């Protein structure tokens, strides 16, 4: 039995599909099972509840050989560190209590991010909690999700512009969530590995934001420009969109770390994942713009 958290999320949902396609028994933790497709619902076991509930985790991990663990984003959290670490501590206790063989989690790419890097620091601290249990673990370490641009579909459509706090002349490491899910499912299904380690997952491109704009312009057959926002303006935009102070500051701190090269070392040395930015724009972003 393999347990998958966030089964309706960007990554978790794709892991569910891949593990089911492999014919492996699956148990899902779902706050609202009604959000699962009928095709998935009839093929899985569901433990209804939240990944933040220690009792739910203890029950869900019973008899499991492997767990796929994700902390879903919550832009309203008032304490970024607790958002990542409190449920992960409960998960660690449930992993050990149930004798789970292996866990695959989603962490983050980056060096020098142990402190003062917002969401990056919190995600890496959660990764370390899992490794400290002694359970076999692999932490997927992605950089910037290509899917983040889907939040700016309206701006790209109406203004021909996308906005980030990233330095326009610095390469931004990118990855498609399909590649994170593919690597996660592969590791979850494979019981042969041992120990604890991080696994960088990054796409094949080396593009600056201006380079991304060139690709977007070509794929969309219209001019798309990149506009760098100052950190205070980017934080204000997030606050205006309903983010909490803690979450908005965490994203701002993360952007500083990215601009200072937090991703550079792993980006240079990681095995490239298959989905390039152009392919993702053609297959995901363009249809979203045309919808």
C-alpha positions in Angstrom: 0.0 0.0 0.0 1.3 3.5 -1.0 -0.2 6.5 0.7 -0.4 9.8 -1.2 -1.1 13.2 0.4 -2.6 16.2 -1.5 -4.3 13.9 -4.1 -6.1 16.9 -5.7 -3.0 19.1 -5.8 -0.8 20.0 -8.7 1.8 17.4 -7.9 -0.1 14.9 -5.7 -2.8 14.4 -8.3 -0.3 13.5 -11.0 1.5 11.1 -8.6 -1.9 9.4 -8.0 -2.5 8.8 -11.7 1.0 7.4 -12.2 0.9 5.1 -9.3 -2.5 3.8 -10.3 -1.3 3.3 -13.8 1.4 1.1 -12.4 -1.3 -1.1 -10.8 -0.2 -0.5 -7.2 -2.7 -0.3 -4.3 -3.2 3.4 -3.2 -4.6 5.1 -0.1 -5.3 8.8 -0.2 -5.6 11.4 2.6 -8.3 13.7 1.4 -10.0 16.5 3.3 -12.8 16.5 0.7 -13.1 13.1 -1.1 -15.8 14.6 -3.3 -13.1 16.5 -5.2 -11.6 13.3 -6.5 -12.6 12.2 -9.9 -15.0 9.2 -10.0 -12.4 7.2 -11.9 -9.8 7.7 -9.1 -12.4 7.3 -6.3 -13.4 3.9 -7.3 -9.8 2.6 -7.5 -8.4 3.9 -4.2 -8.9 3.7 -0.4 -9.6 7.1 1.1 -8.9 8.3 4.7 -10.9 11.5 5.0 -9.3 14.3 6.9 -6.4 16.7 7.0 -2.7 16.1 6.8 -2.4 18.3 9.8 -4.3 15.8 12.0 -2.0 13.4 13.8 -4.8 10.9 14.2 -5.5 10.9 10.5 -1.9 10.4 9.7 -1.5 7.5 12.1 -4.5 5.8 10.6 -3.5 6.5 7.0 0.0 5.2 7.4 -1.0 1.9 9.0 0.3 -0.9 6.8 1.9 1.4 4.3 5.2 0.6 2.7 5.6 4.1 1.2 4.3 7.6 1.6 4.3 10.6 -0.7 4.4 13.7 1.5 3.6 17.2 0.4 2.9 20.3 2.5 0.3 22.2 0.4 0.7 26.0 0.1 -1.4 28.2 2.4 -1.0 31.9 1.5 -3.0 32.8 4.6 -0.8 31.1 7.2 0.2 33.4 10.1 3.3 31.3 10.9 5.3 30.0 8.0 7.6 27.7 10.0 4.7 26.1 11.9 2.8 25.6 8.6 5.6 23.4 7.3 7.0 21.8 10.5 3.9 21.0 12.7 2.3 18.5 10.3 5.7 17.2 9.3 6.5 16.4 12.9 3.2 14.5 13.2 4.0 12.7 9.9 7.4 11.7 11.3 5.8 10.2 14.4 3.3 8.3 12.2 6.0 7.0 9.9 8.0 5.6 12.8 5.0 4.2 14.7 3.8 2.3 11.6 7.2 1.1 10.4 6.8 2.7 7.0 9.7 1.6 4.7 10.2 4.8 2.7 8.9 8.3 2.2 9.2 10.6 -0.8 8.6 14.3 0.0 8.6 17.6 -1.9 11.2 20.0 -0.6 13.1 22.7 -2.5 16.2 23.3 -4.5 18.8 25.6 -3.0 22.1 26.1 -1.2 22.6 28.5 1.7 18.9 28.6 2.5 18.9 27.2 6.0 17.9 30.6 7.4 16.2 33.8 6.2 15.0 32.3 2.8 11.3 32.2 3.6 9.5 29.3 2.1 12.8 27.7 1.0 14.1 27.6 4.6 10.9 26.2 6.0 10.7 23.5 3.3 14.3 22.4 3.9 13.7 22.3 7.6 10.8 19.9 7.0 13.0 17.8 4.8 15.6 17.5 7.6 12.9 16.4 10.1 12.0 13.5 7.9 15.6 12.5 7.3 16.2 12.5 11.1 13.7 9.7 11.6 16.0 7.2 9.9 13.2 6.1 7.6 14.4 5.7 4.0 13.7 9.1 2.4 14.1 11.0 -0.8 13.4 14.7 -0.9 12.5 16.1 -4.3 14.1 19.5 -4.7 12.4 21.5 -7.4 13.1 25.2 -8.2 10.5 27.7 -9.7 7.4 25.9 -10.9 6.4 26.7 -14.5 2.8 26.5 -13.4 3.3 29.6 -11.3 2.8 31.5 -14.6 -0.8 30.2 -14.8 -1.6 32.7 -12.0 -0.7 35.5 -14.5 -2.8 34.3 -17.4 -5.0 37.4 -17.2 -2.0 39.8 -17.2 -0.4 38.0 -20.1 -3.6 38.0 -22.1 -4.7 41.6 -21.4 -1.3 43.4 -21.0 1.2 41.1 -22.7 3.3 41.2 -19.6 4.2 38.9 -16.7 5.7 40.0 -13.4 8.2 38.5 -11.0 10.8 39.9 -8.5 13.5 37.9 -10.3 16.6 39.7 -11.8 15.9 40.0 -15.5 19.5 39.0 -16.4 19.8 36.0 -14.1 19.0 32.5 -15.2 15.9 31.2 -13.4 15.8 27.5 -12.8 12.4 26.1 -13.9 10.5 22.8 -13.7 7.1 21.5 -14.8 5.1 19.8 -12.1 4.6 16.8 -14.4 8.3 16.1 -14.0 8.3 16.4 -10.2 5.3 14.0 -10.1 7.0 11.6 -12.5 10.2 11.4 -10.4 8.2 11.2 -7.2 6.1 8.3 -8.5 9.2 6.5 -9.8 10.9 6.7 -6.4 7.7 5.8 -4.5 7.2 2.6 -6.5 10.8 1.6 -6.2 11.7 -0.1 -2.9 15.3 -0.8 -3.8 16.9 2.4 -2.7 18.2 3.2 0.8 19.3 6.0 3.1 18.3 9.6 3.0 19.1 12.0 0.2 17.8 15.0 -1.8 16.9 14.7 -5.5 17.1 17.9 -7.6 14.4 18.1 -10.2 14.9 20.8 -12.8 14.0 21.3 -16.5 16.5 21.4 -19.3 16.5 25.1 -20.0 18.8 27.9 -18.9 16.5 31.0 -19.4 16.5 34.4 -17.9 13.1 36.0 -17.4 13.7 38.0 -20.6 14.5 34.7 -22.4 11.2 33.3 -21.0 9.4 36.3 -22.5 11.0 35.5 -25.9 9.7 31.9 -25.8 6.3 33.1 -24.7 6.1 35.6 -27.5 7.0 33.0 -30.1 4.6 30.3 -28.8 1.7 32.8 -28.3 2.4 34.6 -31.6 2.2 38.0 -29.8 4.7 40.2 -27.9 5.1 39.3 -24.3 7.4 41.3 -22.0 8.8 40.6 -18.6 8.6 43.3 -15.9 10.7 43.0 -12.8 8.8 44.2 -9.7 10.7 45.6 -6.7 10.4 43.3 -3.7 8.2 45.7 -1.8 5.8 46.1 -4.7 5.7 42.3 -5.2 4.9 41.8 -1.5 2.2 44.5 -1.7 0.7 42.7 -4.7 0.5 39.4 -2.7 -1.0 41.2 0.3 -3.6 42.8 -2.0 -4.5 39.3 -3.3 -5.2 38.0 0.2 -1.8 36.6 1.3 -1.0 36.9 5.0 2.0 39.0 6.1 3.9 35.9 7.0 3.4 34.3 3.6 4.1 37.4 1.6 7.3 38.1 3.5 8.3 34.5 3.0 7.9 34.8 -0.7 9.9 38.1 -0.7 12.7 36.4 1.3 12.6 33.5 -1.1 13.0 35.9 -4.0 16.1 37.4 -2.4 17.7 34.0 -2.1 16.9 33.1 -5.7 18.4 36.4 -6.9 21.5 35.7 -4.9 22.0 32.4 -6.6 20.5 29.8 -4.2 19.6 27.5 -7.1 22.8 27.9 -9.2 24.8 25.0 -8.0 22.1 22.3 -8.2 20.8 23.8 -11.5 24.3 23.3 -13.1 24.8 19.7 -11.8 21.3 18.2 -11.7 20.1 15.6 -14.3 17.7 17.6 -16.5 14.1 16.6 -16.5 12.4 16.2 -19.9 9.9 19.0 -20.1 11.3 22.2 -21.5 9.8 25.6 -21.1 8.7 25.8 -24.8 7.0 22.5 -24.6 5.2 23.5 -21.4 4.0 26.8 -22.9 2.7 25.0 -26.0 0.9 22.2 -24.0 -0.2 24.0 -20.9 0.0 27.8 -21.0 -1.3 28.4 -24.5 -4.5 26.3 -24.0 -5.1 28.2 -20.7 -4.8 31.5 -22.4 -7.2 30.4 -25.2 -9.7 28.9 -22.8 
